[in-house]
């Protein structure tokens, strides 16, 4: 289908799909979500020319993964957002099977997108091009075409360029799969964003002693933080552990030291980035004030995603809230950005045994809990959180079988900050030491109720709706 024939179909899908999505009780009121169809990876998260930009993988034509373009939002304050023109569509031979994930940079005063052009062939094989597009005066993007072909020694699974500049040189990390079906992160450098040199593998399965680490590493993001470097990644094929890395595809991070001169990254062990049911493809941006901010997709490929009830209303998935990252004793901490406090309405407080705490409306809610013992929270019949002396257990029913599914966080729990939005819960543990992000589909109501004899101290705020304009 040509570009000219796609645009009327997309316009019709948006006009007919958005009213239906907005009427769905599960549709978020202050998180990013698609107006219709399927949304997945955040792309091109960056600050440019006085505004924040957040692009995203989007199929406006259906709630499935068959068609991928780039949608675009922007904001001056990270709270109020607006829709921008559609940024990329798969309308060239080099991206005909999808405009896959990537990043955005300031290129000589113009906003530039570096993305993966995915090409699938009739025999089942595939290839990938890393491509460049530059913003034009009308707010759209002109494609400059491929700037990097498939590197030798790797399968067609090479994608998700994250690009940055350091001391006048451009750098790019790419997720990749070598010919032995091992996941890798590749590093490239360039003087001009067009001519790229392969600097080698800096992380992955078989690199720096990391064994049995999966067949494909997606969505790499390398950045300095508090005197170290952090590599975010999504290793597919990572073996599940007893109570870690339980999602079909987990998100993880490595902390270490990166040397530009030798193009090497020495790091510690692979850590789970989010212990909830839904979190994938995170991407970070550097704020003008020096903060490192993160947004992720509150979803996971494959698994039970296609059984979510919102597909009946023509849409699926949402982003996480925006988070600030810090390092503490080699551990990555995540906390909601300070700007989200602007959504708070009147504060309320309560203290006493958990079993006597008031039931709360969790449709739009921020809840802070301090406790010293065991207690539990029940979210509208769709999700249960149990705090014990060993940590936290999340439980929800399988959408396929109804059997209980579990996710775990281990450690002493002193405080929780919980953000709720219609059909999502984000649980920040001990001021960001741990995070558990999950979707759930409450029935019959979005009431949050407490149980247990532990004393709890509660602060909570209803949150204002903050829809994208």
C-alpha positions in Angstrom: 0.0 0.0 0.0 1.4 3.4 -1.0 1.8 6.5 1.3 -1.1 8.2 -0.5 -3.4 5.2 0.2 -2.2 4.8 3.8 -3.0 8.4 4.9 -6.8 8.3 4.4 -6.9 4.9 6.2 -4.9 6.4 9.1 -7.1 9.5 9.3 -10.3 7.4 9.3 -8.8 5.1 12.0 -8.1 8.1 14.2 -11.4 9.8 13.7 -13.4 6.6 14.4 -11.1 5.1 17.0 -10.4 7.9 19.3 -13.9 8.5 20.6 -14.2 4.8 21.3 -10.9 4.6 23.2 -11.7 7.7 25.3 -15.0 6.1 26.4 -13.1 3.0 27.7 -12.9 3.0 31.5 -9.4 1.4 31.2 -8.1 4.3 29.1 -5.4 6.3 31.1 -6.2 9.8 32.2 -2.6 11.1 32.7 -0.3 8.6 31.0 0.6 8.6 27.3 -1.5 6.2 25.3 -2.4 5.8 21.6 -5.5 7.6 20.4 -6.3 4.3 18.6 -4.5 1.2 17.6 -1.3 -0.1 19.2 1.6 1.8 20.8 4.8 0.3 22.0 8.4 1.5 22.3 9.1 5.2 23.3 11.5 6.7 20.7 13.4 9.9 20.3 12.9 11.1 23.8 14.9 14.4 23.9 14.9 18.1 24.8 15.2 20.3 21.7 14.6 24.1 21.1 12.8 24.7 24.3 10.5 21.7 24.2 10.5 18.0 25.2 9.9 15.6 22.4 8.7 12.0 22.8 8.1 9.8 19.7 6.6 6.4 19.8 6.1 3.2 17.8 2.5 3.3 16.6 0.1 1.2 14.5 -2.9 3.5 14.0 -4.6 0.9 11.8 -5.1 -1.9 14.3 -4.3 -3.1 17.8 -1.5 -5.4 16.6 2.1 -5.2 15.6 1.7 -5.4 11.8 2.3 -1.8 10.8 4.8 0.5 12.5 5.2 4.3 12.1 6.4 7.0 14.5 3.9 9.2 16.3 5.1 12.3 18.0 4.2 14.3 21.2 5.8 17.4 22.6 5.7 19.4 25.9 7.2 22.5 27.5 6.9 21.2 31.0 6.6 17.3 31.0 3.1 17.6 32.2 1.0 19.1 29.5 1.5 17.4 26.1 0.3 18.0 22.6 0.1 15.9 19.4 2.6 16.7 16.7 2.4 15.7 13.0 3.1 12.0 12.2 6.8 11.8 12.0 7.7 8.6 10.1 5.8 6.1 7.9 7.2 2.9 6.3 6.9 4.2 2.8 10.4 3.6 1.3 12.0 0.4 0.1 14.6 0.5 3.0 11.9 0.7 5.7 8.9 -0.9 4.0 8.4 -3.5 6.8 8.3 -0.9 9.5 10.0 2.2 10.9 11.5 0.6 14.0 12.8 2.2 17.2 15.5 4.8 17.5 16.5 8.1 19.0 16.5 11.9 18.3 19.4 14.5 18.4 20.1 18.1 17.7 22.0 17.9 14.3 23.4 21.3 13.4 20.3 23.1 14.9 17.7 20.7 13.4 15.9 17.9 15.1 17.1 14.6 13.5 15.8 11.1 13.9 17.9 8.0 13.7 15.8 4.9 13.3 15.8 1.3 12.0 14.4 0.6 8.6 13.1 -3.0 8.8 12.8 -5.1 5.6 11.3 -8.6 5.6 11.6 -10.9 2.6 9.2 -13.5 1.2 11.5 -16.3 2.2 11.3 -15.4 5.9 14.7 -13.6 6.0 15.2 -10.0 6.9 17.6 -7.1 6.9 17.9 -3.8 8.6 19.1 -0.3 7.8 19.9 2.5 10.2 18.3 5.5 8.7 18.3 9.3 9.2 15.4 11.8 8.9 15.6 15.6 9.6 12.8 17.9 10.6 11.5 20.4 8.0 9.9 23.8 8.4 6.4 22.3 8.4 7.1 20.2 11.5 7.4 16.9 9.5 10.5 14.9 8.8 12.4 14.5 5.5 14.0 11.1 5.1 17.7 11.2 4.3 17.8 7.5 3.7 20.1 4.8 5.2 23.3 5.7 6.8 24.4 2.3 8.0 23.8 -1.1 6.3 23.7 -4.4 8.1 27.1 -4.9 9.7 29.1 -8.1 8.8 28.8 -10.9 11.3 25.3 -10.3 12.4 21.8 -11.5 11.4 19.0 -9.2 10.2 18.2 -8.5 13.8 20.2 -5.3 14.3 18.1 -2.3 15.4 17.2 0.4 17.9 20.0 3.0 17.5 20.5 5.3 20.5 22.7 8.2 19.4 24.6 10.9 21.3 27.5 13.3 20.9 30.7 13.4 23.0 33.5 15.8 22.4 32.5 16.5 18.9 32.1 12.9 17.8 28.8 11.1 17.3 28.3 7.7 18.9 25.6 5.0 18.5 24.7 1.8 20.3 22.7 -0.8 18.5 21.0 -4.0 19.7 22.1 -7.0 17.6 22.2 -10.7 17.2 25.4 -12.4 16.0 25.5 -15.3 13.6 25.6 -17.7 16.5 22.3 -16.3 17.8 23.8 -14.4 20.7 22.5 -11.0 21.8 25.0 -8.1 21.6 25.3 -4.4 22.0 27.4 -2.8 19.2 29.1 0.6 19.4 29.7 2.9 16.3 31.2 6.3 16.0 30.9 9.0 13.3 32.2 12.5 12.6 29.0 13.6 10.8 26.0 11.2 11.6 26.4 9.7 8.1 29.7 7.8 8.0 29.8 5.2 10.8 32.7 3.1 12.0 32.1 -0.1 13.9 33.9 0.1 17.2 33.0 -3.5 18.3 30.8 -5.2 20.9 30.6 -3.5 24.3 28.2 -5.8 26.0 26.0 -8.9 25.5 26.0 -12.6 25.6 29.6 -13.8 25.8 31.0 -10.3 26.4 33.0 -9.6 29.6 32.2 -13.0 31.0 28.4 -12.6 30.7 27.2 -16.1 29.7 23.8 -17.5 28.7 22.5 -13.9 28.3 20.0 -14.4 25.5 19.7 -14.5 21.7 18.9 -10.8 21.0 19.5 -7.6 23.0 17.1 -4.8 22.1 16.8 -1.1 22.9 20.3 -0.3 24.3 20.9 3.1 26.0 24.3 4.0 27.3 24.8 7.2 29.4 26.9 8.6 32.3 25.2 8.8 35.7 26.8 9.9 39.0 30.3 9.1 38.0 29.6 5.8 36.3 28.1 4.6 33.0 24.8 2.8 32.9 23.7 0.5 30.0 19.9 -0.2 29.7 19.0 -3.2 27.6 16.3 -5.7 26.9 17.8 -9.1 26.6 15.5 -11.6 24.8 16.0 -15.2 25.6 17.4 -14.6 29.1 16.7 -17.6 31.3 14.0 -17.0 33.9 15.3 -17.3 37.5 13.3 -18.4 40.5 11.8 -15.0 41.2 13.6 -12.7 38.8 13.5 -12.0 35.1 10.0 -13.6 34.9 8.6 -11.6 32.0 8.7 -13.1 28.5 11.3 -10.4 27.7 12.8 -8.5 30.6 14.4 -5.1 30.9 17.8 -4.9 32.6 20.7 -2.7 33.3 24.5 -2.8 33.7 26.6 -0.4 35.8 30.3 0.1 35.0 33.0 2.2 33.4 33.0 3.2 29.8 36.2 4.2 28.0 35.8 6.2 24.8 39.4 5.8 23.8 39.3 2.0 23.8 35.6 1.6 23.2 35.2 -0.7 26.2 32.6 -1.0 28.9 33.6 -2.9 32.1 30.6 -3.7 34.1 29.0 -5.7 37.0 26.2 -8.1 37.0 23.0 -7.9 35.0 20.2 -6.4 37.1 16.4 -6.3 36.6 15.2 -2.8 35.8 11.6 -3.2 36.8 10.1 -6.2 38.7 6.5 -5.7 37.6 4.4 -7.5 34.9 4.7 -4.8 32.2 7.9 -2.8 31.5 10.0 -2.8 28.3 12.0 -0.7 25.9 13.0 2.1 28.2 14.7 5.2 26.8 16.4 8.1 28.6 17.0 11.8 27.9 19.2 14.4 29.5 17.3 17.4 31.0 18.7 20.9 30.7 19.1 20.9 34.5 21.3 17.7 34.4 18.7 15.2 35.4 18.6 11.8 33.6 15.0 11.1 32.8 13.4 7.8 31.7 10.2 6.6 30.1 9.3 3.0 29.3 6.6 1.1 27.5 4.2 -0.4 30.0 3.9 -3.6 28.0 5.9 -6.7 27.0 6.0 -8.2 23.5 4.3 -11.6 23.0 3.0 -13.1 26.3 -0.6 -12.2 27.0 -0.6 -8.7 25.5 -3.1 -9.6 22.8 -5.6 -10.8 25.4 -5.9 -7.4 27.0 -9.6 -6.3 27.0 -8.8 -2.8 25.6 -8.3 -4.4 22.2 -12.1 -4.7 22.0 -12.2 -0.9 22.2 -9.6 -0.6 19.4 -6.5 0.4 21.4 -3.7 -1.2 23.5 -0.8 -0.2 25.7 0.5 2.9 27.4 3.8 4.5 28.6 5.0 4.5 32.1 5.2 7.8 34.0 8.4 9.8 33.5 11.1 9.0 36.0 14.3 10.5 37.3 17.3 8.2 37.6 20.1 8.2 40.2 22.8 5.8 41.3 23.2 4.8 44.9 25.9 2.3 45.9 26.0 0.9 42.4 22.2 0.4 42.3 19.9 2.3 39.9 17.1 4.2 41.6 14.0 5.4 39.8 11.5 8.0 41.1 8.6 9.8 39.5 9.8 13.2 38.2 9.1 16.1 40.5 6.8 17.8 37.8 4.1 15.1 38.4 3.3 16.7 41.8 1.5 19.4 39.7 -1.2 16.8 39.1 -2.0 16.5 42.8 -5.3 17.7 44.1 -6.1 18.1 47.8 -3.8 16.0 50.1 -5.4 13.6 52.6 -3.8 11.6 55.5 -4.6 8.6 57.6 -2.9 6.5 60.2 -3.8 3.3 61.9 -4.1 -0.5 61.4 -4.1 -1.4 57.7 -7.4 -3.3 58.0 -9.2 -0.1 59.1 -7.8 2.1 56.4 -10.3 3.7 54.1 -10.9 2.2 50.6 -9.7 4.6 47.9 -10.6 5.4 44.4 -7.6 4.2 42.4 -8.7 5.6 39.0 -6.3 8.6 39.4 -4.3 8.3 42.6 -1.0 8.9 44.2 -0.6 7.0 47.5 2.4 7.1 49.8 2.7 4.4 52.5 5.0 4.1 55.5 4.7 0.8 57.4 6.7 -1.5 59.6 5.0 -4.9 59.1 2.9 -7.1 56.9 -0.1 -5.7 55.0 -1.8 -6.1 51.6 -3.5 -4.0 49.0 -6.2 -5.2 46.6 -6.7 -3.2 43.4 -10.3 -3.6 42.2 -10.2 -7.3 42.1 -7.5 -7.3 39.4 -4.2 -7.1 41.3 -3.0 -7.8 44.8 0.1 -6.5 46.5 1.4 -8.3 49.6 4.1 -6.8 51.8 6.0 -9.3 54.0 9.2 -9.4 55.9 10.9 -10.7 52.8 9.7 -8.1 50.3 6.7 -7.7 47.9 4.6 -10.2 46.0 2.3 -9.0 43.2 -0.4 -11.3 42.0 -3.0 -11.1 39.2 -4.9 -13.6 37.2 -3.7 -14.8 33.8 -5.8 -13.4 31.0 -5.5 -16.8 29.3 -6.3 -19.3 32.0 -7.3 -17.3 35.1 -4.6 -18.9 37.1 -2.6 -16.6 39.5 0.6 -15.1 38.2 3.2 -13.6 40.5 6.1 -11.1 40.4 8.5 -10.4 43.3 10.8 -7.8 44.8 13.1 -8.9 47.7 14.2 -6.7 50.5 13.0 -4.8 53.6 10.1 -2.5 52.7 10.0 0.8 54.6 7.9 3.0 52.2 5.9 2.8 49.0 4.9 5.4 46.5 2.1 4.1 44.3 0.8 5.8 41.2 -2.5 4.6 39.7 -4.2 5.5 36.4 -7.4 3.6 35.4 -5.7 0.3 34.5 -2.1 0.8 35.6 -0.1 0.7 38.8 3.5 1.8 39.3 5.0 0.9 42.7 8.1 2.7 43.8 9.8 1.0 46.8 12.0 2.7 49.4 12.4 6.0 47.5 13.1 4.3 44.2 15.3 1.4 45.3 12.8 -0.9 43.4 10.0 -0.5 40.9 7.1 -2.7 39.9 5.0 -1.5 36.9 1.9 -3.4 35.9 -1.3 -3.2 34.0 -4.5 -4.5 35.4 -8.1 -4.4 34.5 -10.2 -3.8 37.5 -13.7 -5.3 37.8 -16.2 -4.2 38.9 -14.7 -1.0 40.2 -11.3 0.7 40.7 -11.4 0.6 44.5 -8.2 0.0 46.4 -8.6 -1.7 49.8 -6.2 -2.5 52.6 -5.8 -5.6 54.8 -3.5 -6.5 57.7 -2.9 -5.5 61.3 0.3 -3.6 60.6 0.3 0.1 61.4 0.4 2.2 58.3 0.8 5.9 57.7 -0.9 7.1 54.5 -0.7 10.3 52.4 -2.7 10.4 49.2 -3.8 12.7 46.5 -6.4 12.4 43.8 -4.7 13.3 40.5 -6.0 15.6 37.8 -6.7 14.3 34.4 -4.0 15.5 31.9 -5.0 14.4 28.5 -2.9 15.1 25.4 -4.1 18.1 23.4 
